[in-house]
Amino acid sequence: MAEPMYKIIENNVKELINSGELKEGDMIPSENELCDQFNVTRMTVRSALSNLVKDGYIARRRGIGSIVLANKIYDNISAISGFTREMNSKGLEVSNIVVSLEVVQADKELSEKLNIEIGENVWEAKRIRLASGARISYMITYMPLVMFPNLNKDHCAGSLYSFVEEVCGMKIAISEREVESIISDAELEEMLALENQEPLLYIKQVCKLQNSQIFEHSHTYHYGYTLTLNAVSN
């Protein structure tokens, strides 16, 4: 049975990326170019591109085209230092701009990530992280309200991990992260004071205490930042 044309296009683009001919940040051929190359309709090309987006190979940007993303990396980190301690270890002074702190209700994703019921109250903290005055990260953190009823903006202006361990008396144990490269959108450009679209390091994280209870789910967008990963095989 002949392979569908959308799958042939999809595999062709994957091969260009996997071989290194197309690298992170490169533009793949446009829809029109792919239509001409494979003699297919735009709908067929869009089916292939949709699968490539779903598999994490490319990101599609309106008015720009399709951009190659870095491969995703999964890592388990047994000891968590936190952003503040890591930056301090590099001789950088850390500060935070608290964009907002509010209570939201857990949707399906937050319910699954935090192991709580849908509709349960959750803190949503949005912060801009600065190192020696430079905006390098925008972070959205979710924490169950029932675990941290006394959380306030002053805590968010400092280290949340210090709040968890030193104020709440809990012991942080492990972080599970998914790391990939993305292209900034308008919101991220505003938060990070970027003049143009830029590649960012995106980290989706779930963090657990020593008793295996999940206390945090976060989305972090880094600009001009180098992350050291300690990856282990599963």
MISEFI-705676 format. One record per residue (C-alpha): chain; x, y, z; residue number from 1; residue in one letter. Coordinates in nm, 3 decimals. Layout:
BEGIN
<atom kette="A" X="X" Y="Y" Z="Z" nr="NUM" rest="a"/>
...
This chain:
BEGIN
<atom kette="A" X="0.000" Y="0.000" Z="0.000" nr="1" rest="m"/>
<atom kette="A" X="0.144" Y="0.336" Z="-0.106" nr="2" rest="a"/>
<atom kette="A" X="0.238" Y="0.579" Z="0.168" nr="3" rest="e"/>
<atom kette="A" X="0.010" Y="0.887" Z="0.185" nr="4" rest="p"/>
<atom kette="A" X="0.161" Y="1.203" Z="0.037" nr="5" rest="m"/>
<atom kette="A" X="0.129" Y="1.397" Z="0.362" nr="6" rest="y"/>
<atom kette="A" X="0.337" Y="1.130" Z="0.534" nr="7" rest="k"/>
<atom kette="A" X="0.601" Y="1.144" Z="0.257" nr="8" rest="i"/>
<atom kette="A" X="0.627" Y="1.522" Z="0.301" nr="9" rest="i"/>
<atom kette="A" X="0.639" Y="1.485" Z="0.680" nr="10" rest="e"/>
<atom kette="A" X="0.919" Y="1.226" Z="0.663" nr="11" rest="n"/>
<atom kette="A" X="1.112" Y="1.436" Z="0.412" nr="12" rest="n"/>
<atom kette="A" X="1.115" Y="1.737" Z="0.644" nr="13" rest="v"/>
<atom kette="A" X="1.205" Y="1.517" Z="0.942" nr="14" rest="k"/>
<atom kette="A" X="1.502" Y="1.379" Z="0.749" nr="15" rest="e"/>
<atom kette="A" X="1.622" Y="1.731" Z="0.666" nr="16" rest="l"/>
<atom kette="A" X="1.608" Y="1.814" Z="1.037" nr="17" rest="i"/>
<atom kette="A" X="1.752" Y="1.488" Z="1.171" nr="18" rest="n"/>
<atom kette="A" X="2.040" Y="1.499" Z="0.922" nr="19" rest="s"/>
<atom kette="A" X="2.131" Y="1.851" Z="1.029" nr="20" rest="g"/>
<atom kette="A" X="2.062" Y="2.005" Z="0.689" nr="21" rest="e"/>
<atom kette="A" X="1.795" Y="2.213" Z="0.865" nr="22" rest="l"/>
<atom kette="A" X="1.902" Y="2.334" Z="1.208" nr="23" rest="k"/>
<atom kette="A" X="1.727" Y="2.489" Z="1.505" nr="24" rest="e"/>
<atom kette="A" X="1.587" Y="2.829" Z="1.407" nr="25" rest="g"/>
<atom kette="A" X="1.598" Y="2.757" Z="1.031" nr="26" rest="d"/>
<atom kette="A" X="1.291" Y="2.807" Z="0.817" nr="27" rest="m"/>
<atom kette="A" X="1.158" Y="2.497" Z="0.642" nr="28" rest="i"/>
<atom kette="A" X="1.034" Y="2.531" Z="0.281" nr="29" rest="p"/>
<atom kette="A" X="0.712" Y="2.733" Z="0.253" nr="30" rest="s"/>
<atom kette="A" X="0.373" Y="2.575" Z="0.188" nr="31" rest="e"/>
<atom kette="A" X="0.387" Y="2.690" Z="-0.175" nr="32" rest="n"/>
<atom kette="A" X="0.736" Y="2.542" Z="-0.221" nr="33" rest="e"/>
<atom kette="A" X="0.627" Y="2.209" Z="-0.075" nr="34" rest="l"/>
<atom kette="A" X="0.314" Y="2.207" Z="-0.293" nr="35" rest="c"/>
<atom kette="A" X="0.529" Y="2.258" Z="-0.604" nr="36" rest="d"/>
<atom kette="A" X="0.799" Y="2.012" Z="-0.495" nr="37" rest="q"/>
<atom kette="A" X="0.556" Y="1.725" Z="-0.429" nr="38" rest="f"/>
<atom kette="A" X="0.279" Y="1.829" Z="-0.669" nr="39" rest="n"/>
<atom kette="A" X="0.011" Y="1.823" Z="-0.400" nr="40" rest="v"/>
<atom kette="A" X="-0.258" Y="2.051" Z="-0.265" nr="41" rest="t"/>
<atom kette="A" X="-0.210" Y="2.300" Z="0.017" nr="42" rest="r"/>
<atom kette="A" X="-0.438" Y="2.085" Z="0.236" nr="43" rest="m"/>
<atom kette="A" X="-0.200" Y="1.790" Z="0.203" nr="44" rest="t"/>
<atom kette="A" X="0.099" Y="2.006" Z="0.297" nr="45" rest="v"/>
<atom kette="A" X="-0.086" Y="2.148" Z="0.598" nr="46" rest="r"/>
<atom kette="A" X="-0.163" Y="1.795" Z="0.722" nr="47" rest="s"/>
<atom kette="A" X="0.209" Y="1.716" Z="0.712" nr="48" rest="a"/>
<atom kette="A" X="0.301" Y="2.039" Z="0.888" nr="49" rest="l"/>
<atom kette="A" X="0.039" Y="1.985" Z="1.158" nr="50" rest="s"/>
<atom kette="A" X="0.195" Y="1.646" Z="1.238" nr="51" rest="n"/>
<atom kette="A" X="0.541" Y="1.803" Z="1.253" nr="52" rest="l"/>
<atom kette="A" X="0.413" Y="2.062" Z="1.500" nr="53" rest="v"/>
<atom kette="A" X="0.249" Y="1.792" Z="1.712" nr="54" rest="k"/>
<atom kette="A" X="0.572" Y="1.588" Z="1.715" nr="55" rest="d"/>
<atom kette="A" X="0.775" Y="1.892" Z="1.824" nr="56" rest="g"/>
<atom kette="A" X="0.985" Y="1.932" Z="1.508" nr="57" rest="y"/>
<atom kette="A" X="0.861" Y="2.276" Z="1.403" nr="58" rest="i"/>
<atom kette="A" X="0.665" Y="2.578" Z="1.524" nr="59" rest="a"/>
<atom kette="A" X="0.436" Y="2.766" Z="1.285" nr="60" rest="r"/>
<atom kette="A" X="0.434" Y="3.145" Z="1.312" nr="61" rest="r"/>
<atom kette="A" X="0.174" Y="3.358" Z="1.131" nr="62" rest="r"/>
<atom kette="A" X="0.335" Y="3.589" Z="0.879" nr="63" rest="g"/>
<atom kette="A" X="0.672" Y="3.419" Z="0.917" nr="64" rest="i"/>
<atom kette="A" X="0.646" Y="3.051" Z="0.831" nr="65" rest="g"/>
<atom kette="A" X="0.754" Y="2.727" Z="0.997" nr="66" rest="s"/>
<atom kette="A" X="1.066" Y="2.726" Z="1.216" nr="67" rest="i"/>
<atom kette="A" X="1.274" Y="2.426" Z="1.322" nr="68" rest="v"/>
<atom kette="A" X="1.273" Y="2.361" Z="1.698" nr="69" rest="l"/>
<atom kette="A" X="1.537" Y="2.191" Z="1.908" nr="70" rest="a"/>
<atom kette="A" X="1.478" Y="1.835" Z="2.020" nr="71" rest="n"/>
<atom kette="A" X="1.300" Y="1.802" Z="2.351" nr="72" rest="k"/>
<atom kette="A" X="1.504" Y="1.685" Z="2.648" nr="73" rest="i"/>
<atom kette="A" X="1.360" Y="1.513" Z="2.953" nr="74" rest="y"/>
<atom kette="A" X="1.560" Y="1.509" Z="3.274" nr="75" rest="d"/>
<atom kette="A" X="1.518" Y="1.414" Z="3.635" nr="76" rest="n"/>
<atom kette="A" X="1.708" Y="1.627" Z="3.883" nr="77" rest="i"/>
<atom kette="A" X="1.759" Y="1.475" Z="4.226" nr="78" rest="s"/>
<atom kette="A" X="1.873" Y="1.794" Z="4.399" nr="79" rest="a"/>
<atom kette="A" X="1.697" Y="2.125" Z="4.331" nr="80" rest="i"/>
<atom kette="A" X="1.892" Y="2.444" Z="4.383" nr="81" rest="s"/>
<atom kette="A" X="1.637" Y="2.685" Z="4.240" nr="82" rest="g"/>
<atom kette="A" X="1.687" Y="2.985" Z="4.015" nr="83" rest="f"/>
<atom kette="A" X="1.805" Y="3.218" Z="4.292" nr="84" rest="t"/>
<atom kette="A" X="2.074" Y="2.988" Z="4.425" nr="85" rest="r"/>
<atom kette="A" X="2.191" Y="2.898" Z="4.075" nr="86" rest="e"/>
<atom kette="A" X="2.226" Y="3.262" Z="3.972" nr="87" rest="m"/>
<atom kette="A" X="2.398" Y="3.352" Z="4.299" nr="88" rest="n"/>
<atom kette="A" X="2.646" Y="3.071" Z="4.242" nr="89" rest="s"/>
<atom kette="A" X="2.738" Y="3.243" Z="3.914" nr="90" rest="k"/>
<atom kette="A" X="2.794" Y="3.574" Z="4.090" nr="91" rest="g"/>
<atom kette="A" X="2.469" Y="3.729" Z="3.965" nr="92" rest="l"/>
<atom kette="A" X="2.231" Y="3.927" Z="4.184" nr="93" rest="e"/>
<atom kette="A" X="1.874" Y="3.805" Z="4.152" nr="94" rest="v"/>
<atom kette="A" X="1.556" Y="4.012" Z="4.172" nr="95" rest="s"/>
<atom kette="A" X="1.197" Y="3.955" Z="4.066" nr="96" rest="n"/>
<atom kette="A" X="0.916" Y="4.163" Z="3.924" nr="97" rest="i"/>
<atom kette="A" X="0.586" Y="4.020" Z="4.046" nr="98" rest="v"/>
<atom kette="A" X="0.349" Y="4.066" Z="3.752" nr="99" rest="v"/>
<atom kette="A" X="0.052" Y="3.910" Z="3.933" nr="100" rest="s"/>
<atom kette="A" X="-0.049" Y="3.670" Z="4.208" nr="101" rest="l"/>
<atom kette="A" X="-0.403" Y="3.539" Z="4.203" nr="102" rest="e"/>
<atom kette="A" X="-0.613" Y="3.235" Z="4.282" nr="103" rest="v"/>
<atom kette="A" X="-0.742" Y="3.033" Z="3.986" nr="104" rest="v"/>
<atom kette="A" X="-0.937" Y="2.709" Z="3.959" nr="105" rest="q"/>
<atom kette="A" X="-0.750" Y="2.401" Z="3.839" nr="106" rest="a"/>
<atom kette="A" X="-0.838" Y="2.295" Z="3.487" nr="107" rest="d"/>
<atom kette="A" X="-0.773" Y="1.944" Z="3.352" nr="108" rest="k"/>
<atom kette="A" X="-0.402" Y="2.007" Z="3.290" nr="109" rest="e"/>
<atom kette="A" X="-0.339" Y="2.156" Z="3.636" nr="110" rest="l"/>
<atom kette="A" X="-0.542" Y="1.876" Z="3.793" nr="111" rest="s"/>
<atom kette="A" X="-0.318" Y="1.618" Z="3.628" nr="112" rest="e"/>
<atom kette="A" X="0.010" Y="1.802" Z="3.687" nr="113" rest="k"/>
<atom kette="A" X="-0.055" Y="1.885" Z="4.054" nr="114" rest="l"/>
<atom kette="A" X="-0.250" Y="1.566" Z="4.131" nr="115" rest="n"/>
<atom kette="A" X="-0.552" Y="1.761" Z="4.257" nr="116" rest="i"/>
<atom kette="A" X="-0.922" Y="1.780" Z="4.173" nr="117" rest="e"/>
<atom kette="A" X="-1.050" Y="1.987" Z="3.880" nr="118" rest="i"/>
<atom kette="A" X="-1.180" Y="2.316" Z="4.018" nr="119" rest="g"/>
<atom kette="A" X="-0.953" Y="2.315" Z="4.324" nr="120" rest="e"/>
<atom kette="A" X="-0.805" Y="2.656" Z="4.412" nr="121" rest="n"/>
<atom kette="A" X="-0.450" Y="2.711" Z="4.293" nr="122" rest="v"/>
<atom kette="A" X="-0.209" Y="3.002" Z="4.325" nr="123" rest="w"/>
<atom kette="A" X="-0.097" Y="3.143" Z="3.989" nr="124" rest="e"/>
<atom kette="A" X="0.216" Y="3.356" Z="4.024" nr="125" rest="a"/>
<atom kette="A" X="0.357" Y="3.538" Z="3.721" nr="126" rest="k"/>
<atom kette="A" X="0.709" Y="3.674" Z="3.767" nr="127" rest="r"/>
<atom kette="A" X="0.985" Y="3.829" Z="3.560" nr="128" rest="i"/>
<atom kette="A" X="1.324" Y="3.704" Z="3.682" nr="129" rest="r"/>
<atom kette="A" X="1.623" Y="3.938" Z="3.661" nr="130" rest="l"/>
<atom kette="A" X="1.993" Y="3.864" Z="3.697" nr="131" rest="a"/>
<atom kette="A" X="2.200" Y="4.173" Z="3.781" nr="132" rest="s"/>
<atom kette="A" X="1.919" Y="4.389" Z="3.645" nr="133" rest="g"/>
<atom kette="A" X="1.875" Y="4.206" Z="3.313" nr="134" rest="a"/>
<atom kette="A" X="1.544" Y="4.036" Z="3.234" nr="135" rest="r"/>
<atom kette="A" X="1.630" Y="3.675" Z="3.156" nr="136" rest="i"/>
<atom kette="A" X="1.322" Y="3.473" Z="3.249" nr="137" rest="s"/>
<atom kette="A" X="0.945" Y="3.493" Z="3.260" nr="138" rest="y"/>
<atom kette="A" X="0.790" Y="3.233" Z="3.490" nr="139" rest="m"/>
<atom kette="A" X="0.433" Y="3.121" Z="3.554" nr="140" rest="i"/>
<atom kette="A" X="0.407" Y="2.908" Z="3.868" nr="141" rest="t"/>
<atom kette="A" X="0.109" Y="2.711" Z="4.000" nr="142" rest="y"/>
<atom kette="A" X="0.092" Y="2.590" Z="4.362" nr="143" rest="m"/>
<atom kette="A" X="-0.205" Y="2.437" Z="4.549" nr="144" rest="p"/>
<atom kette="A" X="-0.371" Y="2.693" Z="4.775" nr="145" rest="l"/>
<atom kette="A" X="-0.441" Y="2.432" Z="5.043" nr="146" rest="v"/>
<atom kette="A" X="-0.067" Y="2.367" Z="5.081" nr="147" rest="m"/>
<atom kette="A" X="0.033" Y="2.735" Z="5.087" nr="148" rest="f"/>
<atom kette="A" X="-0.258" Y="2.940" Z="5.229" nr="149" rest="p"/>
<atom kette="A" X="-0.025" Y="3.220" Z="5.346" nr="150" rest="n"/>
<atom kette="A" X="0.161" Y="3.280" Z="5.018" nr="151" rest="l"/>
<atom kette="A" X="0.178" Y="3.651" Z="4.931" nr="152" rest="n"/>
<atom kette="A" X="0.350" Y="3.887" Z="4.686" nr="153" rest="k"/>
<atom kette="A" X="0.641" Y="3.947" Z="4.922" nr="154" rest="d"/>
<atom kette="A" X="0.721" Y="3.575" Z="4.909" nr="155" rest="h"/>
<atom kette="A" X="0.697" Y="3.585" Z="4.528" nr="156" rest="c"/>
<atom kette="A" X="0.940" Y="3.877" Z="4.515" nr="157" rest="a"/>
<atom kette="A" X="1.200" Y="3.646" Z="4.666" nr="158" rest="g"/>
<atom kette="A" X="1.276" Y="3.277" Z="4.621" nr="159" rest="s"/>
<atom kette="A" X="0.967" Y="3.056" Z="4.624" nr="160" rest="l"/>
<atom kette="A" X="1.183" Y="2.754" Z="4.702" nr="161" rest="y"/>
<atom kette="A" X="1.319" Y="2.931" Z="5.009" nr="162" rest="s"/>
<atom kette="A" X="0.958" Y="3.007" Z="5.108" nr="163" rest="f"/>
<atom kette="A" X="0.865" Y="2.640" Z="5.071" nr="164" rest="v"/>
<atom kette="A" X="1.163" Y="2.511" Z="5.271" nr="165" rest="e"/>
<atom kette="A" X="1.240" Y="2.787" Z="5.522" nr="166" rest="e"/>
<atom kette="A" X="0.896" Y="2.934" Z="5.589" nr="167" rest="v"/>
<atom kette="A" X="0.675" Y="2.630" Z="5.534" nr="168" rest="c"/>
<atom kette="A" X="0.926" Y="2.373" Z="5.664" nr="169" rest="g"/>
<atom kette="A" X="0.892" Y="2.141" Z="5.365" nr="170" rest="m"/>
<atom kette="A" X="1.180" Y="1.959" Z="5.196" nr="171" rest="k"/>
<atom kette="A" X="1.207" Y="1.979" Z="4.817" nr="172" rest="i"/>
<atom kette="A" X="1.332" Y="1.657" Z="4.659" nr="173" rest="a"/>
<atom kette="A" X="1.299" Y="1.623" Z="4.282" nr="174" rest="i"/>
<atom kette="A" X="1.207" Y="1.811" Z="3.966" nr="175" rest="s"/>
<atom kette="A" X="1.082" Y="1.658" Z="3.642" nr="176" rest="e"/>
<atom kette="A" X="1.144" Y="1.887" Z="3.346" nr="177" rest="r"/>
<atom kette="A" X="1.061" Y="1.900" Z="2.979" nr="178" rest="e"/>
<atom kette="A" X="1.293" Y="2.136" Z="2.792" nr="179" rest="v"/>
<atom kette="A" X="1.260" Y="2.268" Z="2.438" nr="180" rest="e"/>
<atom kette="A" X="1.336" Y="2.566" Z="2.219" nr="181" rest="s"/>
<atom kette="A" X="1.056" Y="2.798" Z="2.107" nr="182" rest="i"/>
<atom kette="A" X="1.017" Y="3.134" Z="1.935" nr="183" rest="i"/>
<atom kette="A" X="0.889" Y="3.428" Z="2.141" nr="184" rest="s"/>
<atom kette="A" X="0.537" Y="3.565" Z="2.094" nr="185" rest="d"/>
<atom kette="A" X="0.405" Y="3.914" Z="2.169" nr="186" rest="a"/>
<atom kette="A" X="0.341" Y="3.847" Z="2.539" nr="187" rest="e"/>
<atom kette="A" X="0.687" Y="3.703" Z="2.598" nr="188" rest="l"/>
<atom kette="A" X="0.851" Y="3.986" Z="2.407" nr="189" rest="e"/>
<atom kette="A" X="0.674" Y="4.237" Z="2.632" nr="190" rest="e"/>
<atom kette="A" X="0.768" Y="4.055" Z="2.953" nr="191" rest="m"/>
<atom kette="A" X="1.131" Y="4.005" Z="2.853" nr="192" rest="l"/>
<atom kette="A" X="1.166" Y="4.350" Z="2.688" nr="193" rest="a"/>
<atom kette="A" X="1.260" Y="4.201" Z="2.350" nr="194" rest="l"/>
<atom kette="A" X="1.251" Y="4.422" Z="2.042" nr="195" rest="e"/>
<atom kette="A" X="1.204" Y="4.134" Z="1.798" nr="196" rest="n"/>
<atom kette="A" X="1.113" Y="3.768" Z="1.793" nr="197" rest="q"/>
<atom kette="A" X="1.387" Y="3.565" Z="1.962" nr="198" rest="e"/>
<atom kette="A" X="1.455" Y="3.197" Z="2.034" nr="199" rest="p"/>
<atom kette="A" X="1.378" Y="3.109" Z="2.396" nr="200" rest="l"/>
<atom kette="A" X="1.446" Y="2.811" Z="2.619" nr="201" rest="l"/>
<atom kette="A" X="1.111" Y="2.681" Z="2.745" nr="202" rest="y"/>
<atom kette="A" X="1.095" Y="2.461" Z="3.055" nr="203" rest="i"/>
<atom kette="A" X="0.780" Y="2.288" Z="3.175" nr="204" rest="k"/>
<atom kette="A" X="0.832" Y="2.155" Z="3.526" nr="205" rest="q"/>
<atom kette="A" X="0.669" Y="1.954" Z="3.801" nr="206" rest="v"/>
<atom kette="A" X="0.839" Y="1.962" Z="4.142" nr="207" rest="c"/>
<atom kette="A" X="0.792" Y="1.720" Z="4.434" nr="208" rest="k"/>
<atom kette="A" X="0.863" Y="1.712" Z="4.805" nr="209" rest="l"/>
<atom kette="A" X="1.052" Y="1.433" Z="4.983" nr="210" rest="q"/>
<atom kette="A" X="0.719" Y="1.261" Z="5.056" nr="211" rest="n"/>
<atom kette="A" X="0.655" Y="1.257" Z="4.677" nr="212" rest="s"/>
<atom kette="A" X="0.376" Y="1.517" Z="4.705" nr="213" rest="q"/>
<atom kette="A" X="0.365" Y="1.752" Z="4.407" nr="214" rest="i"/>
<atom kette="A" X="0.377" Y="2.115" Z="4.516" nr="215" rest="f"/>
<atom kette="A" X="0.456" Y="2.307" Z="4.198" nr="216" rest="e"/>
<atom kette="A" X="0.390" Y="2.312" Z="3.825" nr="217" rest="h"/>
<atom kette="A" X="0.558" Y="2.587" Z="3.625" nr="218" rest="s"/>
<atom kette="A" X="0.625" Y="2.726" Z="3.279" nr="219" rest="h"/>
<atom kette="A" X="0.953" Y="2.917" Z="3.242" nr="220" rest="t"/>
<atom kette="A" X="1.075" Y="3.108" Z="2.938" nr="221" rest="y"/>
<atom kette="A" X="1.447" Y="3.188" Z="2.940" nr="222" rest="h"/>
<atom kette="A" X="1.629" Y="3.437" Z="2.718" nr="223" rest="y"/>
<atom kette="A" X="2.008" Y="3.457" Z="2.700" nr="224" rest="g"/>
<atom kette="A" X="2.036" Y="3.185" Z="2.961" nr="225" rest="y"/>
<atom kette="A" X="2.241" Y="2.866" Z="2.976" nr="226" rest="t"/>
<atom kette="A" X="2.089" Y="2.571" Z="3.161" nr="227" rest="l"/>
<atom kette="A" X="2.296" Y="2.280" Z="3.286" nr="228" rest="t"/>
<atom kette="A" X="2.102" Y="1.954" Z="3.277" nr="229" rest="l"/>
<atom kette="A" X="2.180" Y="1.637" Z="3.468" nr="230" rest="n"/>
<atom kette="A" X="1.996" Y="1.376" Z="3.265" nr="231" rest="a"/>
<atom kette="A" X="1.945" Y="1.015" Z="3.363" nr="232" rest="v"/>
<atom kette="A" X="1.825" Y="0.718" Z="3.163" nr="233" rest="s"/>
<atom kette="A" X="1.485" Y="0.570" Z="3.248" nr="234" rest="n"/>
